[in-house]
Amino acid sequence: MGIPNRNFSYPTALKFGAGRIRELADHCKANGMERPLFVTDPGLAAMPMVERILADVKRAGLAVEIFSDVRPNPVEDNISAGVTAYKAGRHDGVIAFGGGSGLDIGKMIALMHGQTISVFDLEDIGDWWTRADASKISPIIAVPTTAGTGSEVGRAGVVTHPVTHEKKIIFHPAIMPKVAILDPELTVGLPPKLTAATGMDALAHCLEAYCAPFYHPLSAGIALEGMRLAKENLPRAVKKGGDLDARGNMLVASAMGATAFQRGLGAIHALSHPFGGLYDAHHGLLNGIIMPYVVKANRRKIEKEIERVAAYLGIKGGFDGFLKWVLAFRKEVGIPHRLSDIGIDAKRLDEVAAMSIKDPTAGGNPISFSEKQYKTLAKKCVVGDL
Ligand SMILES: [Fe+2]
């Protein structure tokens, strides 16, 4: 086998460090924004932290307004409402602020406000993204307040389809944020449960990217170190929310996970997307629960990779040792063992399996599972049959 042709791309500028949110207005100006729309979820919008940030940005002379009609698993209506607000305020850029939903909807508003097509026409399939008028896409500054999705360094957003409940990945290269501010002070207020769930998403991104069967050594290296950062820092961040070192390292691990997963994801996400869409459950929590079942199901194809991961992470016992570690780590940060523990039943497994096999992330799984195999795997996750 010769060396393949590949495109490697890491273009977002990351501004990392405690207190760096104070540079927000400068980055807006540097990217041509005078009237940014600040997009976030209603929970964050009510926090004093957001009030302070908006006051700072206004003081710097920018006509910023806030839009916060965003739900946890964002739907098309959230985008339409945001586009209306964007146009009404004659905005010239977006500050996408929050966890996955705030970041993704912010990116979708920047993408869609000037288009005449539906957001679902821009699903991440083939070259569908070329259907968008790229000249009408606004600049985005992304500010994560959770450490997990890594959407601040990605060229995609996830939107739930209103009819099928499928989580659609919407892609355009121009929605890669110009700047992402990684400020651990913004994540210290995140409760332990959400810290754990979002952190497991970051870990899942690194793990699936590392195991995806594609040639991308840059991603592989980033994924490996991302896993080490998650292993050493997530329990600390969960137990002591104010630990800025742990919080900072988790923000970096999160950005690394999403940087790495341009190599591919896999069956953890192919399963968590339908469960999330059908049951409105938290994405990271689902990934944390599903992770060991998928690791085990992929064993025959990923044993070598996992042995390498275990060695790098200082975990003894190769593949078995790693699987044991995943279970212990999950328990330590308070993630349950079964999907039934979070109220998910086994009634919709046919739908889950049909959606899993169609999910774009399924293509990155080291084994091409059949629909039947996805159903078996989904059932194991529900009842806890590892
Ligand atoms: Fe994810």
Residues whose N, C-alpha, C, O or C-beta is under 5 A from the ligand:
A	BS01	LIG	D201
